[in-house]
């Protein structure tokens, strides 16, 4: 049976918390009000209540993986610890600490974990260097990158070194929403997450497409979190707009059709019908199992949803792990030593 690989799973271990606290006490994460199910997480003065225990408790994580029928998680940091708004030196130190911790965990349990890095994206040259170190030295398989860098879209020319390094390394990139657009209008009803997260992923994807980033680096492997936001549903609008307007052509000389086909999508859409649409629209080769573990907006039933789809067994196997394994193993990563 196909090994199931969850490409979207976050972690913030207690060892990592201690190291980050030691590095920068005012910024580093603090875990308090710890109970059997949740704790309170604070990072740089921002408080996240009801942080699930599986975020830091490895035993609980393994129990939850078994319950969800997930064999392997591709570990990434919690977006709260991106710290893009902090000085570059702090972000670089945080990235190195977290990446070393991820590498150690993946080395200790290679049967259950792979990992991707975090990068100090507010300092693109340092971010590119950290990605090279993470892949070539630590053996990580790529990186998780926020959907914007403190309001700067991902097609900003300053970020070109990061995309060049990712293409050079064959790195797997998970694009995750953060600091979402329109937050001033989304403060009620948890809309910052319900709408803001998929919206910001869509802005990031459109910026990469219309900014020509995917044309300049056609080998990039970018997976859009949460089913790609609104991209699968509105891709036709992107193509139509390019044909009838001049603005989308300013940096993209040909229709966005091919660029759009280069994205991968995780399965986190919270609906079997929506997942069936995504697979039918993008194809099984571009849809990867994800859960958003351990957060409450995650989708622990991903494996069962994929197995319930009316698609060939080979397509189910591709989504559940075969395609992810191929993508993650093409990066020239050596084993962590």
C-alpha contacts under 8 A as a table, 3 or more apart, distances in Angstrom:
res1	aa1	res2	aa2	distance
2	X	317	X	5.81
2	X	320	X	7.21
2	X	321	X	6.62
2	X	322	X	6.86
3	X	71	X	6.10
3	X	72	X	7.59
3	X	320	X	7.34
3	X	321	X	5.86
3	X	322	X	7.39
4	X	69	X	7.44
4	X	70	X	5.35
4	X	71	X	5.12
4	X	72	X	6.29
4	X	289	X	7.78
4	X	303	X	7.69
4	X	320	X	4.99
4	X	321	X	4.72
4	X	322	X	7.93
5	X	70	X	6.37
5	X	71	X	6.14
5	X	72	X	4.76
5	X	73	X	5.76
5	X	74	X	7.18
5	X	289	X	6.48
5	X	290	X	7.95
5	X	320	X	6.19
5	X	321	X	4.66
5	X	324	X	6.87
5	X	325	X	7.56
6	X	9	X	6.74
6	X	70	X	6.66
6	X	71	X	7.98
6	X	72	X	6.20
6	X	73	X	4.76
6	X	74	X	5.99
6	X	288	X	7.63
6	X	289	X	5.13
6	X	290	X	4.74
6	X	291	X	6.49
6	X	320	X	7.79
6	X	321	X	7.53
7	X	73	X	6.21
7	X	74	X	4.80
7	X	75	X	7.49
7	X	266	X	7.51
7	X	288	X	6.94
7	X	289	X	6.22
7	X	290	X	5.22
7	X	291	X	7.78
7	X	324	X	7.36
8	X	73	X	7.44
8	X	74	X	6.36
8	X	75	X	7.11
8	X	76	X	7.26
8	X	174	X	7.71
8	X	225	X	7.59
8	X	266	X	7.50
8	X	289	X	7.77
8	X	290	X	4.74
8	X	291	X	5.77
8	X	292	X	5.23
8	X	293	X	7.12
9	X	73	X	6.23
9	X	74	X	6.17
9	X	75	X	5.28
9	X	76	X	6.07
9	X	290	X	7.24
9	X	291	X	6.34
9	X	292	X	5.04
9	X	293	X	4.68
9	X	294	X	6.99
10	X	55	X	6.86
10	X	75	X	5.63
10	X	76	X	4.79
10	X	77	X	5.12
10	X	78	X	5.16
10	X	292	X	6.77
10	X	293	X	5.89
10	X	294	X	6.65
11	X	55	X	5.02
11	X	56	X	6.29
11	X	75	X	6.45
11	X	76	X	6.21
11	X	77	X	5.27
11	X	78	X	5.90
11	X	294	X	7.90
12	X	16	X	6.35
12	X	17	X	6.81
12	X	55	X	5.74
12	X	56	X	5.26
12	X	77	X	6.29
12	X	78	X	6.41
13	X	16	X	5.14
13	X	17	X	6.26
13	X	55	X	6.99
13	X	56	X	4.29
13	X	57	X	7.01
13	X	58	X	7.90
14	X	17	X	4.96
14	X	18	X	6.27
14	X	56	X	5.91
14	X	57	X	7.93
15	X	18	X	5.20
15	X	19	X	6.30
16	X	19	X	5.12
16	X	20	X	6.08
16	X	97	X	7.26
16	X	98	X	6.42
16	X	101	X	6.59
17	X	20	X	5.26
17	X	21	X	6.03
17	X	28	X	7.07
17	X	29	X	5.72
17	X	30	X	6.93
17	X	31	X	8.00
18	X	21	X	5.11
18	X	22	X	6.17
19	X	22	X	5.10
19	X	23	X	6.23
19	X	97	X	7.18
20	X	23	X	4.98
20	X	24	X	6.22
20	X	25	X	7.54
20	X	28	X	4.99
20	X	29	X	6.82
20	X	94	X	6.39
20	X	97	X	7.20
21	X	24	X	5.37
21	X	25	X	4.65
21	X	26	X	7.70
21	X	27	X	7.31
21	X	28	X	4.36
21	X	29	X	6.23
21	X	30	X	7.48
22	X	25	X	5.89
22	X	28	X	7.66
23	X	28	X	7.33
23	X	93	X	7.62
23	X	94	X	7.81
24	X	27	X	5.47
24	X	28	X	5.46
24	X	90	X	7.42
25	X	28	X	5.35
26	X	44	X	6.35
26	X	45	X	7.88
27	X	43	X	5.90
27	X	44	X	3.99
27	X	45	X	7.11
28	X	43	X	5.75
28	X	44	X	6.31
29	X	41	X	6.69
29	X	42	X	5.38
29	X	43	X	4.38
29	X	44	X	7.07
29	X	81	X	7.71
30	X	40	X	7.98
30	X	41	X	5.74
30	X	42	X	5.10
30	X	43	X	6.55
31	X	34	X	7.15
31	X	39	X	6.39
31	X	40	X	5.60
31	X	41	X	4.81
31	X	42	X	6.59
32	X	39	X	5.81
32	X	40	X	5.10
32	X	41	X	6.65
33	X	38	X	7.93
33	X	39	X	5.24
33	X	40	X	5.72
34	X	38	X	6.10
34	X	39	X	4.21
34	X	40	X	6.86
35	X	38	X	5.33
35	X	39	X	5.96
35	X	53	X	7.88
36	X	53	X	7.07
37	X	52	X	5.98
37	X	53	X	5.29
38	X	50	X	5.00
38	X	51	X	5.22
38	X	52	X	4.47
38	X	53	X	4.97
39	X	49	X	6.74
39	X	50	X	5.56
39	X	51	X	5.11
39	X	52	X	6.48
39	X	53	X	6.60
40	X	47	X	7.10
40	X	48	X	5.92
40	X	49	X	4.50
40	X	50	X	5.76
40	X	51	X	5.68
41	X	47	X	5.80
41	X	48	X	5.03
41	X	49	X	6.22
41	X	50	X	7.93
41	X	51	X	6.17
42	X	45	X	6.02
42	X	46	X	5.38
42	X	47	X	4.32
42	X	48	X	6.05
43	X	46	X	5.26
43	X	47	X	6.62
43	X	80	X	6.57
43	X	81	X	6.91
44	X	83	X	7.95
48	X	51	X	6.43
51	X	55	X	7.12
51	X	295	X	7.19
52	X	55	X	5.69
52	X	294	X	6.04
52	X	295	X	6.49
52	X	296	X	7.87
53	X	56	X	5.92
53	X	57	X	5.77
53	X	60	X	7.11
53	X	294	X	7.92
54	X	57	X	4.93
54	X	58	X	6.61
54	X	59	X	7.86
54	X	60	X	5.19
54	X	61	X	4.76
54	X	64	X	7.81
54	X	294	X	5.84
55	X	58	X	7.88
55	X	61	X	7.36
55	X	293	X	7.72
55	X	294	X	5.65
57	X	60	X	5.41
57	X	61	X	6.27
58	X	61	X	4.92
58	X	62	X	6.26
59	X	62	X	5.28
59	X	63	X	6.35
60	X	63	X	5.06
60	X	64	X	6.18
61	X	64	X	5.10
61	X	65	X	6.10
62	X	65	X	5.00
62	X	66	X	6.23
63	X	66	X	5.22
63	X	67	X	6.33
64	X	67	X	5.00
64	X	68	X	6.15
65	X	68	X	5.09
65	X	69	X	5.95
65	X	70	X	4.96
65	X	71	X	6.89
66	X	69	X	4.94
66	X	70	X	6.10
66	X	71	X	7.34
67	X	70	X	7.78
68	X	300	X	5.71
68	X	301	X	6.18
68	X	302	X	7.68
68	X	303	X	6.91
69	X	303	X	6.62
70	X	73	X	7.22
70	X	303	X	7.27
71	X	112	X	6.11
72	X	111	X	6.99
72	X	112	X	4.41
72	X	113	X	5.29
72	X	114	X	7.21
73	X	112	X	6.36
73	X	113	X	5.06
73	X	114	X	6.27
73	X	115	X	7.84
74	X	113	X	5.88
74	X	114	X	4.60
74	X	115	X	4.83
74	X	116	X	6.82
75	X	102	X	7.19
75	X	113	X	6.69
75	X	114	X	6.07
75	X	115	X	4.40
75	X	116	X	6.21
76	X	102	X	7.75
76	X	115	X	6.09
76	X	116	X	5.50
76	X	117	X	6.54
76	X	118	X	7.35
76	X	143	X	7.75
76	X	144	X	6.54
77	X	81	X	6.90
77	X	82	X	7.84
77	X	98	X	7.37
77	X	117	X	7.63
77	X	118	X	6.74
77	X	144	X	7.82
78	X	81	X	5.82
78	X	82	X	7.54
79	X	82	X	5.36
79	X	146	X	7.58
79	X	176	X	7.76
79	X	178	X	7.03
80	X	83	X	6.90
81	X	94	X	7.83
82	X	91	X	7.22
82	X	95	X	7.81
82	X	118	X	6.96
82	X	119	X	7.49
82	X	120	X	7.39
82	X	146	X	7.79
83	X	86	X	5.51
83	X	91	X	5.88
83	X	120	X	7.91
84	X	87	X	7.87
84	X	88	X	7.86
84	X	91	X	6.64
84	X	120	X	6.66
84	X	121	X	6.56
84	X	122	X	5.81
84	X	149	X	6.41
84	X	150	X	6.54
85	X	122	X	7.75
85	X	150	X	6.38
86	X	90	X	6.36
86	X	91	X	6.34
87	X	90	X	5.46
87	X	91	X	6.47
88	X	91	X	5.07
88	X	92	X	5.97
88	X	120	X	6.56
88	X	122	X	6.34
88	X	123	X	5.91
89	X	92	X	5.13
89	X	93	X	6.17
90	X	93	X	5.19
90	X	94	X	6.11
91	X	94	X	5.02
91	X	95	X	6.02
91	X	119	X	7.67
91	X	120	X	5.04
92	X	95	X	5.08
92	X	96	X	6.24
92	X	119	X	7.06
92	X	120	X	5.12
92	X	126	X	7.32
92	X	127	X	7.72
92	X	130	X	8.00
93	X	96	X	5.25
93	X	97	X	6.23
94	X	97	X	5.25
94	X	98	X	6.10
95	X	98	X	5.25
95	X	99	X	5.89
95	X	117	X	7.57
95	X	118	X	5.49
95	X	119	X	5.54
95	X	120	X	6.40
95	X	130	X	7.87
96	X	99	X	5.14
96	X	100	X	6.09
96	X	130	X	7.44
97	X	100	X	5.34
97	X	101	X	6.27
98	X	101	X	5.04
98	X	102	X	6.11
98	X	117	X	7.76
98	X	118	X	7.39
99	X	102	X	5.03
99	X	103	X	6.11
99	X	116	X	7.81
99	X	117	X	5.42
99	X	118	X	6.66
99	X	134	X	6.75
99	X	138	X	7.74
100	X	103	X	5.06
100	X	104	X	6.20
100	X	138	X	6.93
101	X	104	X	5.15
101	X	105	X	6.31
102	X	105	X	5.22
102	X	106	X	6.19
102	X	115	X	6.09
102	X	116	X	7.71
102	X	117	X	7.68
103	X	106	X	5.12
103	X	107	X	6.07
103	X	115	X	6.78
103	X	138	X	5.86
103	X	139	X	6.82
103	X	140	X	6.45
103	X	336	X	6.61
104	X	107	X	5.06
104	X	108	X	6.07
104	X	336	X	7.64
105	X	108	X	5.01
105	X	109	X	6.15
105	X	113	X	7.34
106	X	109	X	5.29
106	X	110	X	5.23
106	X	112	X	7.72
106	X	113	X	5.02
106	X	114	X	5.27
106	X	115	X	6.39
107	X	110	X	5.45
107	X	335	X	7.84
107	X	336	X	6.50
109	X	112	X	5.52
109	X	113	X	5.93
110	X	113	X	5.33
110	X	114	X	6.69
114	X	140	X	7.29
114	X	141	X	7.42
115	X	140	X	5.43
115	X	141	X	6.17
115	X	142	X	7.76
116	X	140	X	5.18
116	X	141	X	5.18
116	X	142	X	4.76
116	X	143	X	4.55
116	X	144	X	6.41
116	X	172	X	7.79
117	X	131	X	7.07
117	X	134	X	6.38
117	X	140	X	6.44
117	X	141	X	7.63
117	X	142	X	6.00
117	X	143	X	4.18
117	X	144	X	6.10
118	X	143	X	5.56
118	X	144	X	5.58
118	X	145	X	6.84
119	X	127	X	5.04
119	X	128	X	7.91
119	X	130	X	6.41
119	X	131	X	6.84
119	X	143	X	7.23
119	X	144	X	7.70
119	X	145	X	7.18
120	X	123	X	5.81
120	X	124	X	7.16
120	X	126	X	6.76
120	X	127	X	5.03
120	X	130	X	7.95
121	X	124	X	5.31
121	X	126	X	7.84
121	X	127	X	5.45
121	X	145	X	7.77
121	X	149	X	6.72
121	X	159	X	7.86
122	X	127	X	7.92
122	X	149	X	6.42
123	X	126	X	5.47
123	X	127	X	6.04
124	X	127	X	4.79
124	X	128	X	6.10
124	X	158	X	6.67
124	X	159	X	5.46
124	X	160	X	7.77
124	X	161	X	6.29
124	X	162	X	6.07
125	X	128	X	5.15
125	X	129	X	6.30
125	X	161	X	6.10
125	X	162	X	7.14
126	X	129	X	5.02
126	X	130	X	6.02
127	X	130	X	5.01
127	X	131	X	6.15
127	X	162	X	6.41
128	X	131	X	5.11
128	X	132	X	6.36
128	X	161	X	5.96
128	X	162	X	4.67
128	X	165	X	5.73
128	X	166	X	7.80
129	X	132	X	5.13
129	X	133	X	6.23
130	X	133	X	4.99
130	X	134	X	5.93
131	X	134	X	4.98
131	X	135	X	6.15
131	X	142	X	7.16
131	X	143	X	7.09
131	X	162	X	7.97
131	X	165	X	7.29
131	X	166	X	7.47
132	X	135	X	5.33
132	X	136	X	5.76
132	X	137	X	7.72
132	X	165	X	7.05
132	X	169	X	7.30
133	X	136	X	5.33
133	X	137	X	5.14
133	X	138	X	6.56
134	X	137	X	5.78
134	X	138	X	4.83
134	X	139	X	6.23
134	X	140	X	5.45
134	X	141	X	7.97
134	X	142	X	7.65
135	X	138	X	5.79
135	X	139	X	4.83
135	X	140	X	4.72
135	X	141	X	5.93
135	X	142	X	6.47
135	X	169	X	7.53
135	X	171	X	7.67
135	X	331	X	7.61
135	X	332	X	7.23
135	X	333	X	5.11
135	X	334	X	7.47
136	X	139	X	5.84
136	X	140	X	7.77
136	X	332	X	6.98
136	X	333	X	5.26
136	X	334	X	6.12
137	X	333	X	7.61
137	X	334	X	6.90
137	X	336	X	6.65
138	X	333	X	7.84
138	X	334	X	7.46
138	X	335	X	7.12
138	X	336	X	4.84
138	X	337	X	7.38
139	X	333	X	4.72
139	X	334	X	4.97
139	X	335	X	5.07
139	X	336	X	5.00
140	X	143	X	7.97
140	X	333	X	6.51
141	X	171	X	5.98
141	X	172	X	6.14
141	X	328	X	5.77
141	X	329	X	7.46
141	X	331	X	6.16
141	X	333	X	6.51
142	X	166	X	7.52
142	X	170	X	7.89
142	X	171	X	4.21
142	X	172	X	4.41
142	X	173	X	5.65
142	X	328	X	7.88
142	X	331	X	7.56
143	X	171	X	7.14
143	X	172	X	6.42
143	X	173	X	5.08
143	X	174	X	6.39
144	X	173	X	5.64
144	X	174	X	4.58
144	X	175	X	5.91
144	X	176	X	6.82
145	X	173	X	6.99
145	X	174	X	6.24
145	X	175	X	5.09
145	X	176	X	6.06
146	X	149	X	6.70
146	X	175	X	5.87
146	X	176	X	4.95
146	X	177	X	5.55
146	X	178	X	5.69
147	X	153	X	7.43
147	X	154	X	7.01
147	X	175	X	6.06
147	X	176	X	5.60
147	X	177	X	4.70
147	X	178	X	5.90
147	X	200	X	6.24
147	X	201	X	5.75
147	X	203	X	7.79
147	X	204	X	5.26
148	X	151	X	5.50
148	X	152	X	5.37
148	X	153	X	5.05
148	X	154	X	5.95
148	X	177	X	7.55
148	X	178	X	6.85
148	X	179	X	7.26
148	X	200	X	7.86
148	X	204	X	6.74
149	X	152	X	4.88
149	X	153	X	6.69
149	X	154	X	7.44
150	X	179	X	6.91
151	X	179	X	7.43
152	X	156	X	6.82
153	X	156	X	5.85
153	X	203	X	7.88
153	X	204	X	6.39
153	X	207	X	6.58
154	X	159	X	6.90
154	X	204	X	6.02
154	X	207	X	6.21
154	X	208	X	6.29
155	X	159	X	7.04
155	X	160	X	7.81
155	X	207	X	5.47
155	X	208	X	5.41
155	X	211	X	5.31
155	X	212	X	7.68
155	X	213	X	6.43
156	X	159	X	5.72
156	X	160	X	7.44
157	X	160	X	5.45
158	X	161	X	7.33
159	X	162	X	5.59
159	X	163	X	6.89
160	X	163	X	5.26
160	X	164	X	6.13
161	X	164	X	5.07
161	X	165	X	6.09
162	X	165	X	5.17
162	X	166	X	6.15
163	X	166	X	5.04
163	X	167	X	6.16
163	X	213	X	7.72
163	X	217	X	7.30
163	X	220	X	7.63
164	X	167	X	5.24
164	X	168	X	6.08
164	X	217	X	7.06
165	X	168	X	4.96
165	X	169	X	6.08
166	X	169	X	5.26
166	X	170	X	5.98
166	X	171	X	5.06
166	X	172	X	7.67
166	X	173	X	7.75
166	X	220	X	6.69
167	X	170	X	5.20
167	X	171	X	6.62
167	X	217	X	6.31
167	X	219	X	5.83
167	X	220	X	5.09
167	X	221	X	7.86
168	X	171	X	7.82
169	X	331	X	5.89
169	X	332	X	6.44
170	X	219	X	7.37
170	X	220	X	7.00
170	X	221	X	7.33
170	X	330	X	6.36
170	X	331	X	4.57
170	X	332	X	7.05
171	X	220	X	7.52
171	X	221	X	6.80
171	X	328	X	7.60
171	X	330	X	7.95
171	X	331	X	5.34
172	X	220	X	7.77
172	X	221	X	5.28
172	X	222	X	6.39
172	X	223	X	7.69
172	X	327	X	6.88
172	X	328	X	6.28
172	X	331	X	7.46
173	X	220	X	7.98
173	X	221	X	5.97
173	X	222	X	4.73
173	X	223	X	6.08
174	X	222	X	5.94
174	X	223	X	4.88
174	X	224	X	6.27
174	X	225	X	6.85
175	X	201	X	7.33
175	X	222	X	6.72
175	X	223	X	6.02
175	X	224	X	5.18
175	X	225	X	6.02
176	X	201	X	6.79
176	X	224	X	6.94
176	X	225	X	5.56
177	X	180	X	6.73
177	X	197	X	5.30
177	X	198	X	7.27
177	X	200	X	5.76
177	X	201	X	5.44
177	X	225	X	7.57
178	X	197	X	7.08
178	X	200	X	7.42
179	X	183	X	8.00
180	X	183	X	6.05
180	X	192	X	7.09
180	X	196	X	5.47
180	X	197	X	6.26
180	X	199	X	7.54
180	X	200	X	5.40
181	X	196	X	6.55
181	X	199	X	7.43
181	X	200	X	6.07
182	X	185	X	5.58
182	X	186	X	6.46
182	X	196	X	7.13
183	X	186	X	4.87
183	X	187	X	6.31
183	X	192	X	6.02
183	X	196	X	7.01
184	X	187	X	6.18
185	X	188	X	7.85
186	X	189	X	7.71
186	X	190	X	7.23
186	X	191	X	4.83
186	X	192	X	5.01
186	X	195	X	7.77
186	X	196	X	7.11
187	X	190	X	6.55
187	X	191	X	6.32
187	X	192	X	6.19
188	X	191	X	6.05
188	X	192	X	7.91
190	X	193	X	5.81
190	X	194	X	6.27
191	X	194	X	4.66
191	X	195	X	5.19
191	X	196	X	6.23
192	X	195	X	5.90
192	X	196	X	4.39
192	X	197	X	6.57
193	X	196	X	5.10
193	X	197	X	4.98
193	X	198	X	7.74
194	X	197	X	6.53
194	X	198	X	7.41
195	X	198	X	5.79
195	X	199	X	5.96
196	X	199	X	4.98
196	X	200	X	6.03
197	X	200	X	5.38
197	X	201	X	6.34
197	X	229	X	7.44
198	X	201	X	5.10
198	X	202	X	6.20
198	X	226	X	6.73
198	X	228	X	7.03
198	X	229	X	3.80
198	X	230	X	6.35
199	X	202	X	5.09
199	X	203	X	6.35
199	X	229	X	6.07
199	X	230	X	6.77
200	X	203	X	4.99
200	X	204	X	6.15
200	X	229	X	7.77
201	X	204	X	5.09
201	X	205	X	6.14
201	X	224	X	6.89
201	X	225	X	7.21
201	X	228	X	6.63
201	X	229	X	5.60
201	X	230	X	7.99
202	X	205	X	5.10
202	X	206	X	6.05
202	X	228	X	6.85
202	X	229	X	5.40
202	X	230	X	5.75
202	X	231	X	5.72
203	X	206	X	5.17
203	X	207	X	6.07
204	X	207	X	5.13
204	X	208	X	6.33
205	X	208	X	5.18
205	X	209	X	6.27
205	X	224	X	7.68
205	X	231	X	7.53
206	X	209	X	5.01
206	X	210	X	5.90
206	X	211	X	7.85
207	X	210	X	5.38
207	X	211	X	5.31
208	X	211	X	5.26
208	X	212	X	6.22
208	X	213	X	5.08
208	X	214	X	6.19
209	X	212	X	5.46
209	X	213	X	6.30
209	X	214	X	5.96
209	X	215	X	7.67
209	X	252	X	7.80
209	X	256	X	6.52
209	X	259	X	5.88
209	X	260	X	6.91
210	X	213	X	7.73
210	X	248	X	6.11
210	X	249	X	7.47
210	X	251	X	6.30
210	X	252	X	5.63
210	X	256	X	7.18
211	X	251	X	5.50
211	X	252	X	6.60
212	X	215	X	5.06
212	X	216	X	6.17
212	X	251	X	5.83
212	X	252	X	5.38
213	X	216	X	5.21
213	X	217	X	6.11
214	X	217	X	4.99
214	X	218	X	5.15
214	X	219	X	7.89
214	X	220	X	6.89
214	X	259	X	5.79
214	X	262	X	7.67
215	X	218	X	5.35
215	X	252	X	7.98
215	X	259	X	6.55
217	X	220	X	5.84
218	X	259	X	7.82
218	X	262	X	7.58
220	X	262	X	7.76
221	X	262	X	7.28
221	X	263	X	6.99
221	X	264	X	7.37
221	X	327	X	7.82
222	X	262	X	7.58
222	X	263	X	5.53
222	X	264	X	5.99
223	X	228	X	7.84
223	X	263	X	5.91
223	X	264	X	4.27
223	X	265	X	5.14
223	X	266	X	6.80
224	X	227	X	6.53
224	X	228	X	4.59
224	X	229	X	7.50
224	X	263	X	6.95
224	X	264	X	6.10
224	X	265	X	4.95
224	X	266	X	6.56
225	X	228	X	5.47
225	X	229	X	7.18
225	X	265	X	6.36
225	X	266	X	5.67
225	X	268	X	7.38
226	X	229	X	5.92
226	X	265	X	7.42
226	X	266	X	6.00
226	X	267	X	6.73
226	X	268	X	4.60
226	X	269	X	5.93
227	X	232	X	8.00
227	X	265	X	5.11
227	X	266	X	5.01
227	X	267	X	5.43
227	X	268	X	5.34
227	X	269	X	5.49
227	X	278	X	7.51
228	X	231	X	5.55
228	X	232	X	6.61
228	X	264	X	7.94
228	X	265	X	5.45
228	X	266	X	7.19
229	X	232	X	7.58
230	X	233	X	5.56
230	X	234	X	6.05
231	X	234	X	5.21
231	X	235	X	5.44
232	X	235	X	5.52
232	X	278	X	6.67
232	X	281	X	7.09
232	X	282	X	7.43
233	X	236	X	7.57
234	X	237	X	5.19
234	X	238	X	6.65
235	X	238	X	5.09
235	X	239	X	6.50
235	X	260	X	7.39
236	X	239	X	5.15
236	X	240	X	6.12
237	X	240	X	5.04
237	X	241	X	5.95
238	X	241	X	5.20
238	X	242	X	6.34
238	X	256	X	7.16
239	X	242	X	5.24
239	X	243	X	6.60
239	X	255	X	6.16
239	X	256	X	5.81
239	X	257	X	6.42
240	X	243	X	5.26
240	X	244	X	6.43
241	X	244	X	5.31
241	X	245	X	5.68
241	X	248	X	6.95
242	X	245	X	5.66
242	X	246	X	7.09
242	X	247	X	7.65
242	X	248	X	5.10
242	X	249	X	6.17
242	X	255	X	6.16
242	X	256	X	7.35
243	X	246	X	7.98
243	X	255	X	7.18
245	X	248	X	6.50
245	X	249	X	7.56
246	X	249	X	5.39
246	X	250	X	6.82
247	X	250	X	5.50
248	X	251	X	7.19
248	X	252	X	6.81
249	X	252	X	4.84
249	X	253	X	5.71
249	X	254	X	7.40
250	X	253	X	7.41
252	X	255	X	7.29
252	X	256	X	7.50
255	X	258	X	7.46
256	X	259	X	5.26
256	X	260	X	6.09
257	X	260	X	5.33
257	X	261	X	6.48
258	X	261	X	5.11
258	X	262	X	6.77
259	X	262	X	5.37
259	X	263	X	7.53
260	X	263	X	5.92
261	X	282	X	7.48
263	X	286	X	7.07
264	X	286	X	4.62
264	X	287	X	5.78
264	X	288	X	7.19
265	X	286	X	6.22
265	X	287	X	4.86
265	X	288	X	6.07
266	X	287	X	5.63
266	X	288	X	4.70
266	X	289	X	5.54
266	X	290	X	5.12
267	X	275	X	6.55
267	X	287	X	6.58
267	X	288	X	6.10
267	X	289	X	5.27
267	X	290	X	5.36
267	X	291	X	7.47
267	X	302	X	6.82
268	X	289	X	7.88
268	X	290	X	5.96
268	X	291	X	6.14
268	X	292	X	7.48
268	X	298	X	7.08
268	X	299	X	5.97
268	X	302	X	7.36
269	X	272	X	7.97
269	X	274	X	6.37
269	X	275	X	6.29
269	X	299	X	7.95
270	X	274	X	7.59
270	X	275	X	7.89
270	X	299	X	6.49
271	X	274	X	5.15
271	X	275	X	6.13
272	X	275	X	5.01
272	X	276	X	6.11
272	X	305	X	6.15
272	X	309	X	7.57
273	X	276	X	5.08
273	X	277	X	6.31
274	X	277	X	5.04
274	X	278	X	6.19
275	X	278	X	4.97
275	X	279	X	6.17
276	X	279	X	5.23
276	X	280	X	6.03
276	X	309	X	6.63
277	X	280	X	5.05
277	X	281	X	5.88
278	X	281	X	5.08
278	X	282	X	5.82
278	X	283	X	7.55
278	X	287	X	7.75
279	X	282	X	5.35
279	X	283	X	4.88
279	X	284	X	5.39
279	X	286	X	7.91
279	X	287	X	6.50
280	X	283	X	5.48
280	X	284	X	7.56
282	X	285	X	7.82
282	X	286	X	6.02
282	X	287	X	7.15
283	X	286	X	5.74
283	X	287	X	6.92
284	X	287	X	5.34
284	X	315	X	5.39
284	X	316	X	7.45
284	X	318	X	6.39
284	X	319	X	5.92
285	X	288	X	7.96
285	X	315	X	7.49
285	X	318	X	6.28
285	X	319	X	6.92
285	X	323	X	6.33
286	X	319	X	7.85
286	X	323	X	7.94
287	X	319	X	5.58
288	X	318	X	7.74
288	X	319	X	4.82
288	X	320	X	6.51
288	X	321	X	7.08
288	X	323	X	7.20
288	X	324	X	6.37
289	X	302	X	6.70
289	X	303	X	7.32
289	X	319	X	5.81
289	X	320	X	5.32
289	X	321	X	6.91
290	X	299	X	7.60
290	X	302	X	6.90
291	X	298	X	5.26
291	X	299	X	4.72
291	X	300	X	5.54
291	X	301	X	7.93
291	X	302	X	6.51
292	X	295	X	6.17
292	X	297	X	7.22
292	X	298	X	4.48
292	X	299	X	6.60
293	X	298	X	5.71
293	X	299	X	7.58
293	X	300	X	7.36
294	X	298	X	6.76
295	X	298	X	5.35
299	X	302	X	5.87
300	X	303	X	7.79
301	X	304	X	5.54
301	X	305	X	6.21
302	X	305	X	5.10
302	X	306	X	6.20
303	X	306	X	5.28
303	X	307	X	6.22
303	X	320	X	6.80
304	X	307	X	5.04
304	X	308	X	6.16
305	X	308	X	5.10
305	X	309	X	6.59
306	X	309	X	5.38
306	X	316	X	6.27
306	X	319	X	7.48
306	X	320	X	7.26
307	X	316	X	6.34
309	X	316	X	7.76
311	X	315	X	6.29
311	X	316	X	6.79
312	X	315	X	5.29
312	X	316	X	6.53
313	X	316	X	5.04
313	X	317	X	6.16
314	X	317	X	5.05
314	X	318	X	6.20
315	X	318	X	5.03
315	X	319	X	6.32
316	X	319	X	5.26
316	X	320	X	6.05
317	X	320	X	5.14
317	X	321	X	6.26
317	X	322	X	5.91
318	X	321	X	5.68
318	X	322	X	4.50
318	X	323	X	4.84
318	X	324	X	7.64
319	X	322	X	6.78
319	X	323	X	6.39
319	X	324	X	7.63
320	X	323	X	7.81
320	X	324	X	7.96
321	X	324	X	5.14
321	X	325	X	5.99
322	X	325	X	5.24
322	X	326	X	6.46
323	X	326	X	5.21
323	X	327	X	6.29
324	X	327	X	5.08
324	X	328	X	5.97
325	X	328	X	5.22
325	X	329	X	6.00
326	X	329	X	5.31
326	X	330	X	6.33
327	X	330	X	5.55
327	X	331	X	7.53
328	X	331	X	6.15
329	X	332	X	7.53
329	X	333	X	7.82
